[in-house]
Amino acid sequence: MLNNMRTFVALAVSLSFALPAMAKVTPVHEYNPSWMETSVEESVPCSSKGYFTEIQNDAVCTKKILAGGTICYDCQCGSKYKYSCSSTGLVPSGDSCTVGGKTKYTACTCAAGYIEGSSVTLNLESISYPTPVEDGGVTCYKTSGFSCASGYKQFTSNPPVEGVTYKTQTPYTGSSLKCVSGYTKTDEYMTSIPSGYDCMTSDSVYLSSLKNPIYLYYFTGCSDGGNCTNTPISCSTYSAQKGNGITCYKITGCMEGFVQESSSSYLCGDTKKYSASSAYYTSSTYSKGDVSCLKVTGCASSYEKAYIGSKVDSSKYASSGSSSYEIQELVFGTGQLICRMAVGCKEGEYDFSCPSGCWDGYLSWWQ
């Protein structure tokens, strides 16, 4: 070990004397370039950085110099080129910019078979809407995707009566789809027949195209059964029933007493309460259902009508001038008809026409 150490020290001392001799300067003309180790930076392709070798049309480009001096361009479409318009239902519109095989556009529009949302009427309760496609500032709906909402029916025709029509909704102008959303009607149609119209005949129409179908009813005429009629009977009391331009009548009873009309006057009464002998009076009976009314218009042919009106004392009609009369009076309530027939001369008067010649003809001397 000691011997090794002695050898190492001797070697170090000898080297220390040799180094100054080695550190001499070599003249430049004696320098051999082949002795140098050369380092060259390798060139990098633009594509490796996502850059382009040329400026791209319609793009915003920034010049880049890569290692090795390679000149590249970092190109991006301008901010106005936002949309790819690649979704089904959309097609490009406006200006375009293509970078790296990818094209973007300033706007999109609806493809054939689609309609812009601005033309669609939204929130219609009878319409079911397709899911829209949106891009490029436009919303597009597939025209074949519209349908009637659940429970609603497509319009085919209006009800088979005048005055009732279906209300329809359509998703956009020009659409062939019409969905029934309700109905309109004139006043003659009713959702039910009200009470008090038992003398009117009716019919109905079924609105089958409504989401909740209903019947509408309408009057068609007058019943002729029971106490019902389309024309009141004479001397009767009645109630009128009106609807759809039709008036029907329900006979409720008979008028009682004197009735004055513009061209005639007569007595009225219920046949259950009043009667008139044909020997003295002219009359007619009018009946409907359980009602029967008597109408007395005058006197029998052998009698003259002395009075008709409100009740009076009939005795004053027992004589007139020089004649005396047989009186027949008919009273219905507060009305009165007096019929009379001449039967002789008033007291103190004499009949010159008597067949026997009146006192054997001596009375004729007083003429």
C-alpha positions in Angstrom: 0.0 0.0 0.0 2.8 2.4 0.9 4.5 1.6 -2.4 1.3 2.5 -4.4 1.1 5.9 -2.7 4.7 6.6 -3.6 4.2 5.8 -7.2 1.0 8.1 -7.5 2.9 11.1 -6.0 5.7 10.7 -8.4 3.4 10.6 -11.4 1.6 13.7 -10.3 4.8 15.6 -9.9 5.9 14.7 -13.4 2.7 15.8 -15.0 2.9 19.2 -13.3 6.1 19.9 -15.2 4.7 18.7 -18.5 1.5 20.8 -18.6 3.1 24.2 -19.3 4.8 22.8 -22.3 1.5 21.6 -23.8 -0.4 24.9 -23.4 1.0 26.6 -26.4 -1.1 28.8 -28.9 -1.7 27.5 -32.4 -1.8 30.2 -35.2 -5.0 30.5 -37.1 -3.5 29.7 -40.4 -2.4 26.4 -38.9 -6.0 25.7 -37.6 -7.6 22.6 -39.3 -11.5 23.0 -39.3 -11.9 19.2 -39.6 -10.8 19.0 -36.1 -14.1 20.8 -34.9 -17.3 19.0 -34.0 -20.2 20.7 -35.9 -23.9 21.0 -34.4 -26.8 21.7 -37.0 -30.5 22.3 -35.9 -32.8 20.0 -37.8 -35.8 21.6 -39.7 -39.4 20.8 -38.4 -42.4 20.5 -40.8 -45.2 23.0 -40.3 -47.8 20.2 -40.1 -46.2 18.9 -36.9 -47.4 22.1 -35.2 -50.7 22.3 -36.9 -49.4 25.2 -39.1 -49.6 25.7 -42.8 -47.0 26.3 -45.4 -49.1 28.9 -47.1 -51.6 31.6 -46.1 -55.2 30.2 -46.2 -57.9 32.0 -48.1 -60.4 33.9 -46.0 -58.4 33.0 -42.8 -56.6 35.1 -40.3 -52.9 33.9 -40.3 -49.9 34.6 -38.1 -46.4 33.9 -39.5 -44.3 31.4 -37.5 -40.6 30.5 -37.9 -39.7 27.1 -36.7 -36.4 25.6 -35.8 -34.2 25.4 -38.9 -35.8 28.6 -40.2 -38.9 26.9 -41.6 -41.6 29.6 -42.2 -45.1 28.5 -41.3 -48.5 30.1 -40.9 -50.9 29.6 -38.0 -54.3 30.2 -39.7 -57.7 30.4 -38.0 -61.1 31.4 -39.5 -62.3 34.9 -38.4 -64.8 35.3 -35.6 -67.7 35.7 -38.1 -67.2 32.1 -39.3 -68.9 30.4 -36.4 -71.1 27.6 -37.8 -70.5 24.2 -39.4 -74.1 23.8 -40.6 -73.5 20.1 -40.5 -76.7 19.0 -38.6 -79.4 17.3 -40.5 -81.9 19.9 -41.6 -79.4 22.6 -42.1 -77.4 23.8 -45.1 -74.7 26.5 -45.3 -75.6 30.1 -46.0 -73.5 33.2 -46.4 -69.7 33.4 -46.6 -67.4 30.4 -45.8 -63.9 29.9 -44.6 -62.0 26.6 -45.0 -58.9 25.8 -42.8 -57.4 22.4 -42.7 -60.2 20.8 -44.7 -62.8 22.1 -42.2 -65.2 24.7 -43.5 -67.2 27.1 -41.4 -69.9 29.6 -42.4 -71.3 32.9 -41.4 -74.8 31.5 -41.3 -77.0 28.5 -41.9 -80.4 28.1 -43.4 -83.1 25.4 -43.4 -82.7 22.5 -45.8 -85.5 21.3 -48.1 -88.3 19.7 -46.1 -87.6 22.0 -43.1 -89.2 25.3 -42.2 -87.7 28.2 -40.2 -88.9 28.6 -36.6 -89.8 32.2 -37.3 -92.6 30.9 -39.6 -93.9 28.4 -37.1 -96.8 29.3 -34.7 -95.8 27.9 -31.3 -97.7 26.8 -28.3 -100.9 25.7 -30.1 -102.6 23.1 -27.8 -103.7 20.9 -30.7 -100.3 20.7 -32.4 -97.4 18.3 -31.6 -94.1 19.9 -32.6 -90.9 18.0 -33.8 -87.6 18.7 -32.0 -86.0 21.7 -33.8 -82.5 21.8 -35.2 -80.6 25.0 -34.2 -77.3 26.4 -35.6 -76.1 29.4 -37.5 -78.7 31.7 -35.9 -81.6 29.7 -37.3 -84.1 27.2 -35.9 -85.5 24.6 -38.3 -88.4 22.2 -37.9 -89.0 19.2 -40.1 -92.3 19.8 -41.9 -93.3 16.1 -41.8 -92.6 16.0 -38.1 -95.7 18.0 -37.1 -98.8 16.1 -36.0 -102.0 16.6 -34.0 -101.3 16.5 -30.3 -102.5 13.6 -28.2 -106.3 13.3 -28.2 -106.8 15.9 -30.9 -108.1 14.9 -34.3 -107.1 16.0 -37.8 -109.8 18.1 -39.6 -111.6 16.3 -42.4 -115.0 18.2 -42.7 -117.4 20.3 -40.8 -120.5 18.9 -39.2 -123.4 18.2 -41.6 -125.5 21.2 -40.5 -125.4 24.9 -41.2 -124.2 27.2 -38.5 -121.7 24.8 -36.8 -118.0 24.7 -37.9 -114.9 23.3 -36.4 -112.1 25.6 -35.3 -108.7 24.4 -36.5 -105.1 25.1 -35.8 -102.2 24.7 -38.2 -98.5 25.0 -37.4 -97.5 27.3 -40.2 -99.0 29.1 -43.2 -99.3 26.7 -46.1 -99.2 23.5 -43.9 -101.7 20.8 -45.0 -102.0 19.8 -41.3 -105.2 21.1 -39.6 -106.1 19.9 -36.1 -109.5 20.5 -34.6 -109.2 22.7 -31.5 -112.8 23.6 -30.9 -116.0 24.7 -32.6 -118.2 27.7 -33.4 -122.0 27.8 -33.5 -124.9 30.1 -34.1 -127.4 30.8 -31.3 -129.9 28.2 -32.6 -127.7 25.4 -31.3 -127.7 24.3 -27.7 -125.6 22.0 -25.6 -128.9 20.8 -23.9 -132.6 21.3 -24.4 -133.8 23.8 -21.7 -136.9 23.1 -19.6 -140.1 24.7 -20.8 -139.7 23.6 -24.5 -141.8 20.5 -24.4 -143.9 21.5 -27.4 -140.9 22.0 -29.7 -139.4 19.1 -31.7 -135.6 18.9 -31.9 -132.7 17.1 -33.5 -129.0 16.9 -32.7 -125.6 16.8 -34.3 -122.6 14.9 -32.9 -119.3 16.8 -32.9 -117.1 13.7 -33.2 -113.9 15.5 -34.2 -113.6 17.3 -30.9 -111.1 16.1 -28.4 -114.1 15.6 -26.1 -117.0 15.0 -28.5 -120.4 16.4 -27.6 -123.9 16.7 -29.0 -125.5 20.0 -30.0 -129.3 20.3 -30.1 -131.5 22.4 -32.3 -135.3 23.0 -32.7 -136.9 21.7 -35.9 -140.6 22.4 -35.5 -143.7 22.1 -33.3 -145.2 19.0 -31.7 -148.9 18.4 -32.5 -149.4 16.0 -29.5 -151.2 16.8 -26.3 -151.8 20.5 -25.7 -149.1 21.5 -28.2 -149.7 23.2 -31.5 -148.1 25.6 -34.0 -151.2 27.8 -34.0 -153.3 28.7 -30.9 -156.9 27.6 -31.0 -159.6 30.3 -30.7 -160.6 31.4 -27.2 -157.6 29.7 -25.7 -154.9 30.8 -23.2 -151.5 29.5 -24.0 -147.7 29.9 -23.5 -145.4 30.5 -26.4 -142.1 28.6 -26.9 -139.6 30.1 -29.2 -136.3 29.0 -30.7 -134.5 28.8 -34.0 -137.0 31.1 -35.6 -139.8 28.8 -34.6 -142.7 29.6 -32.3 -144.8 26.8 -30.8 -147.7 27.1 -28.4 -148.9 25.1 -25.4 -152.7 25.5 -24.7 -153.2 26.0 -21.0 -156.9 26.8 -20.8 -159.7 29.0 -22.1 -160.4 32.7 -22.0 -163.5 33.6 -20.1 -166.0 36.4 -20.9 -166.2 39.1 -23.5 -163.5 39.3 -26.2 -163.2 42.3 -28.4 -161.2 42.1 -31.6 -160.7 44.7 -34.4 -163.4 43.1 -36.6 -165.5 41.0 -34.3 -166.5 40.4 -30.7 -167.6 37.2 -28.9 -167.9 35.3 -25.7 -165.4 32.7 -24.6 -165.6 30.0 -21.9 -164.5 26.5 -21.0 -166.9 23.9 -22.1 -166.5 22.2 -18.7 -168.2 25.3 -17.2 -170.3 26.9 -20.0 -172.7 25.9 -22.7 -174.8 27.7 -25.3 -178.1 26.4 -26.8 -178.1 26.3 -30.5 -181.8 27.3 -30.4 -180.7 30.8 -29.3 -177.0 31.2 -30.1 -174.4 30.5 -32.8 -171.2 29.0 -31.3 -168.2 26.8 -32.1 -166.1 24.5 -30.0 -162.2 24.4 -30.2 -160.3 21.7 -28.6 -156.6 20.7 -28.1 -155.4 18.0 -25.7 -157.4 18.2 -22.5 -158.6 21.8 -23.2 -162.0 22.5 -24.9 -163.1 26.1 -25.4 -166.6 27.5 -26.4 -166.8 30.5 -28.6 -170.2 32.2 -29.0 -170.4 34.7 -31.8 -174.0 35.6 -32.2 -177.7 34.6 -32.1 -179.7 31.9 -33.9 -181.4 33.0 -37.1 -184.8 33.7 -35.4 -183.1 36.0 -33.0 -181.3 39.3 -33.3 -178.2 40.3 -31.4 -179.3 43.1 -29.1 -176.1 43.4 -27.1 -172.7 41.9 -26.5 -170.1 43.2 -24.0 -169.7 43.6 -20.3 -172.6 42.5 -18.1 -175.7 44.8 -18.1 -179.4 44.8 -17.1 -181.0 42.8 -19.9 -184.5 44.1 -19.2 -184.0 47.3 -21.1 -183.7 45.2 -24.3 -187.2 43.7 -23.7 -188.9 46.4 -25.7 -187.9 48.9 -28.4 -190.1 51.4 -30.1 -193.6 49.9 -30.2 -192.4 46.2 -30.0 -191.9 43.8 -27.1 -189.3 41.1 -27.3 -188.5 37.7 -25.9 -185.1 37.9 -24.3 -182.3 35.3 -24.2 -179.2 36.2 -22.4 -175.9 34.3 -22.0 -173.4 35.2 -19.4 -169.8 34.0 -19.4 -167.9 35.5 -16.5 -168.3 39.2 -16.8 -169.3 39.0 -20.5 -172.9 39.0 -21.7 -174.7 38.3 -25.0 -178.4 39.3 -25.3 -180.4 37.8 -28.1 -184.0 38.8 -28.6 -187.0 38.0 -30.8 -190.1 40.3 -31.4 -193.2 38.8 -29.9 -195.8 41.6 -29.9 -196.5 45.2 -29.3 -195.3 47.2 -26.3 -197.9 47.8 -23.6 -200.4 50.4 -24.9 -199.6 49.6 -28.5 -201.7 47.4 -30.9 -200.8 45.1 -33.7 -202.6 46.1 -36.8 -201.2 43.1 -38.7 -203.0 40.4 -36.6 -204.5 37.7 -38.8 -207.9 38.0 -37.2 -208.2 41.6 -38.2 -207.9 42.6 -34.5 -211.3 43.1 -32.9 -213.1 42.0 -36.0 -211.4 44.7 -38.0 -212.6 47.6 -36.0 -209.1 48.4 -34.9 -208.1 49.3 -38.4 -210.4 52.3 -38.1 -207.8 53.9 -35.9 -205.0 53.9 -38.4 
